[in-house]
Amino acid sequence: MTCWIGLDVAKAVLDGVVRPTGEVVQFANDAAGHAALIAWATPLAPTALVLEATGGYERAVVLALAAVGLPVVVVNPRQVRDFARSTGQLAKTDRLDAAMLALFAERVQPVRRPLTDEATAELAELITRRQQLLAMLTMEKNRLPQTRTRVRRDVQAHITWLERRIAETDDDLRQAIEASPVWRVQEQLLQSVPGIGPVVSRTLLALLPELGHLNRKEIAALVGVAPLARDSGQWRGRRVIWGGRAAVRRVLYMAALVASRRNPVLKALYTRLVAAGKAKKVALVACMRKLLTILNAILHTGTPWHAAAA
């Protein structure tokens, strides 16, 4: 019998619901619980076992399920929340969430994407940690002018420590890239594009592993730089960008800002759009999308940047 399993992930427990039978189960979110979950789910041969990205609590169980070949799918919580609202489901408990995930799996049948391997997950953690350190450094620098003598010394010491930790994290990232022949080549390809430096290339490798494996429209939508229409009848609204991977979009924005001045292709695009009356922010977003398309093609073909080809 065809079935779908919804799995709600919490720090300590995993709540599961099977559709269409309605069977309800619960397991501990630890190694023993994962083994018990696998032993229970394997005979059911589910079409999909769906759970939400929960900021890390789901990582171990996803790897365990994928290791034994179960069709695990990690979905965006926003999609499931919007789906639940469309069904009129407003109440929220772990068991209800698991049931909604099972219904979402049955009705929507989300695409099963390749899962991030352990090395890429570790690289992504380093990138995330670097972003956290930078955020703390910015806060401390903003706080420094408002402090008095004793507190100023403490804030200054923290700034020094943060700068040292950022440098050490950069070194860890460099070593991780150099340890992988594939990443080493990909980083060289990405950095061949004017405007792309180590921070951007490493962020893309860690947080956008799909780069080079999707077409230009798919990769733009995944990052959140594809223009979305807002039309109704005779009314034509402004195109907007929305959703996608915010961390990737942030570094891509800074890269496009630099590239719009130093990269001949993107500089020409930016100048042409502004001359045509487009807002500078709109022109910059177009440069982000063009830059992403170029980077995607470079990794897909394995060919370094060449201005004439772009």
C-alpha positions in Angstrom: 0.0 0.0 0.0 1.3 3.5 -0.9 1.9 5.6 2.1 3.5 8.9 3.2 5.1 9.6 6.5 5.2 13.0 8.2 7.9 13.5 10.8 7.8 16.4 13.2 11.3 17.0 14.7 11.9 18.5 18.2 15.1 18.6 20.2 14.3 15.5 22.2 11.6 13.6 20.3 10.4 12.7 16.8 6.6 12.5 16.2 5.5 10.5 13.1 2.1 10.1 11.4 1.4 7.7 8.5 -1.0 8.7 5.8 -3.5 7.3 4.8 -3.7 4.9 7.8 -3.3 7.6 10.5 -0.9 5.5 12.5 0.9 7.6 15.1 4.4 6.9 16.5 7.0 8.7 18.6 10.8 8.1 18.9 13.6 9.7 20.8 15.7 12.1 18.7 19.0 10.3 19.4 20.9 7.4 17.8 18.8 4.7 19.4 15.6 6.5 18.4 16.8 6.9 14.8 17.5 3.1 14.7 14.0 2.4 16.0 12.5 4.8 13.5 14.4 3.1 10.6 13.3 -0.4 11.8 9.6 0.8 11.9 9.6 2.8 8.6 11.5 0.4 6.4 8.8 -2.3 6.1 6.2 0.4 5.2 8.3 1.4 2.1 6.9 5.0 2.2 6.7 7.0 -1.0 8.2 9.9 0.9 9.2 10.6 4.5 8.8 14.4 4.9 10.2 16.6 7.6 10.8 20.3 8.0 14.2 22.1 8.3 14.4 23.0 11.9 17.8 24.7 12.2 19.9 21.6 12.9 17.8 19.3 15.0 16.8 17.4 11.9 20.3 16.9 10.6 21.3 13.6 12.3 18.0 11.8 11.6 18.1 12.9 7.9 21.6 11.5 7.5 20.5 8.2 9.3 17.4 7.8 7.1 19.3 8.6 3.9 22.1 6.2 4.8 19.7 3.2 4.6 18.0 4.5 1.4 14.7 5.8 2.8 13.2 8.5 0.6 13.6 11.4 3.1 12.6 14.9 1.9 13.4 18.1 3.8 10.9 20.9 3.1 10.7 24.6 3.8 8.6 25.2 7.0 6.9 28.2 5.3 5.5 26.0 2.5 4.0 23.6 5.0 2.6 26.5 7.1 0.9 28.1 4.1 -0.4 24.6 3.1 -1.9 24.1 6.6 -3.6 27.5 6.5 -5.1 26.7 3.1 -6.7 23.6 4.6 -8.1 25.7 7.5 -5.8 24.0 10.1 -4.9 26.7 12.7 -4.2 24.6 15.8 -0.6 23.5 16.3 0.8 20.5 18.2 3.7 18.2 17.4 1.3 15.4 16.4 -0.8 17.8 14.3 2.3 19.1 12.6 3.4 15.5 11.8 -0.1 14.8 10.4 0.0 18.0 8.3 3.5 17.0 6.9 2.1 13.6 5.9 -0.9 15.3 4.1 1.5 17.8 2.5 3.6 14.9 1.2 0.6 13.1 -0.2 -1.0 16.1 -1.9 2.0 18.2 -3.0 4.5 15.4 -3.5 7.6 17.6 -2.9 10.6 17.0 -5.1 13.3 14.9 -3.5 16.6 16.8 -3.8 20.1 15.5 -3.2 21.0 15.8 0.5 24.1 17.7 1.7 27.0 15.5 2.4 28.9 15.6 5.7 31.8 17.7 4.3 29.5 20.3 2.8 27.5 20.5 6.0 30.7 21.1 7.9 31.8 23.8 5.4 28.3 25.4 5.8 28.7 25.5 9.6 32.0 27.3 9.2 30.4 29.9 6.9 27.5 30.3 9.3 29.9 30.8 12.2 31.9 33.4 10.3 28.7 35.3 9.6 27.8 35.1 13.3 31.2 36.4 14.3 31.0 39.3 11.8 27.6 40.2 13.2 29.0 40.3 16.8 32.0 42.4 15.6 29.7 44.9 14.0 27.6 45.3 17.1 30.7 45.7 19.3 32.1 48.3 17.0 28.8 50.2 17.0 28.8 50.0 20.8 32.4 51.2 21.4 31.8 55.0 20.9 29.1 54.9 23.5 31.1 53.3 26.3 33.2 54.7 29.1 36.7 53.8 30.2 36.3 50.4 31.9 33.6 49.1 29.6 35.5 50.5 26.6 38.5 48.3 27.5 36.3 45.2 27.7 34.6 46.0 24.4 37.9 46.7 22.7 39.3 43.4 24.0 36.2 41.6 22.7 36.7 43.3 19.3 40.3 42.1 19.2 39.2 38.5 20.1 36.5 38.5 17.4 38.9 39.8 14.7 41.3 37.0 15.7 38.5 34.4 15.6 37.4 35.6 12.2 40.9 35.2 10.8 41.2 31.7 12.3 37.8 30.8 10.8 39.0 32.0 7.4 42.0 29.8 7.8 39.8 26.8 8.6 37.7 27.5 5.5 40.9 27.8 3.4 42.1 24.5 4.7 38.8 22.8 4.1 38.7 24.0 0.5 42.3 23.0 -0.2 41.6 19.5 1.3 39.1 18.8 -1.4 40.3 18.6 -5.1 36.8 19.3 -6.3 36.2 22.4 -4.2 39.7 23.6 -5.0 39.0 23.5 -8.7 35.5 25.0 -8.3 36.8 27.9 -6.2 39.4 28.7 -8.8 36.7 28.7 -11.5 34.4 31.0 -9.4 37.2 33.4 -8.5 38.1 33.7 -12.2 35.1 36.1 -12.5 35.9 39.7 -11.7 34.1 40.7 -8.4 34.2 37.2 -6.9 36.6 36.7 -3.9 37.2 34.0 -1.3 34.2 35.0 0.9 31.7 34.8 -2.0 33.1 31.7 -3.6 33.2 29.7 -0.3 29.7 30.8 0.7 28.4 29.6 -2.7 30.2 26.3 -2.4 28.9 25.7 1.1 25.3 27.2 1.0 24.5 26.6 -2.7 25.8 23.1 -3.6 23.2 23.1 -6.5 25.2 25.7 -8.4 26.2 24.2 -11.7 23.5 21.5 -11.6 20.4 23.6 -12.3 19.4 25.7 -15.3 19.5 29.5 -15.0 15.8 29.9 -14.1 15.9 27.2 -11.4 19.1 28.6 -9.8 17.7 32.2 -9.8 14.4 31.0 -8.1 16.4 28.9 -5.6 18.5 31.9 -4.5 15.5 34.3 -4.7 16.6 36.7 -7.4 14.0 35.6 -10.0 11.5 38.4 -10.7 7.9 37.5 -9.6 4.9 39.0 -11.4 2.1 40.8 -9.6 -0.5 41.3 -12.3 -4.3 41.2 -12.2 -6.6 41.9 -15.2 -5.5 45.1 -16.8 -3.3 46.0 -13.8 0.5 45.4 -14.1 2.3 45.5 -10.8 6.0 45.9 -10.1 8.1 42.7 -10.3 9.6 41.7 -7.0 12.1 39.2 -5.7 11.1 37.2 -2.6 12.1 34.0 -0.7 15.1 32.0 -1.5 18.4 31.6 0.4 19.0 34.9 2.2 22.6 34.2 3.2 23.5 33.5 -0.4 21.6 36.6 -1.6 23.5 38.8 0.8 26.9 37.9 -0.4 25.7 37.9 -4.0 24.5 41.5 -3.5 27.9 42.6 -2.4 29.6 40.7 -5.2 27.3 42.4 -7.8 28.0 45.8 -6.2 31.7 45.3 -6.8 31.2 43.6 -10.2 29.0 46.4 -11.5 32.0 48.6 -11.3 34.9 46.2 -12.2 33.4 43.5 -14.3 33.0 44.7 -17.9 29.9 42.6 -18.7 28.0 43.6 -15.5 29.2 47.2 -15.7 27.7 47.5 -19.2 24.5 45.9 -18.0 24.2 48.1 -15.0 24.9 51.3 -17.1 22.4 50.3 -19.8 19.6 49.7 -17.3 20.2 52.9 -15.3 20.3 54.9 -18.6 17.0 53.3 -19.6 15.4 54.7 -16.4 15.5 51.7 -14.1 16.1 52.3 -10.4 19.7 51.7 -9.3 18.5 48.9 -6.9 16.6 47.2 -9.8 19.7 47.4 -12.0 21.8 45.9 -9.2 19.3 43.0 -8.7 19.5 42.4 -12.5 23.3 42.3 -12.1 22.9 39.8 -9.2 20.8 37.5 -11.5 23.3 37.9 -14.4 26.3 37.1 -12.1 24.6 34.1 -10.7 23.8 32.8 -14.2 27.4 33.3 -15.2 28.7 31.4 -12.1 26.2 28.6 -12.7 27.3 28.2 -16.3 31.0 28.3 -15.3 30.6 25.4 -12.8 28.4 23.5 -15.2 30.9 23.7 -18.1 34.1 23.7 -16.0 35.3 26.7 -18.1 36.9 29.8 -16.5 35.5 33.3 -17.0 35.8 34.7 -20.4 34.3 38.2 -21.0 33.5 37.6 -24.7 31.6 34.3 -23.8 29.5 36.0 -21.1 
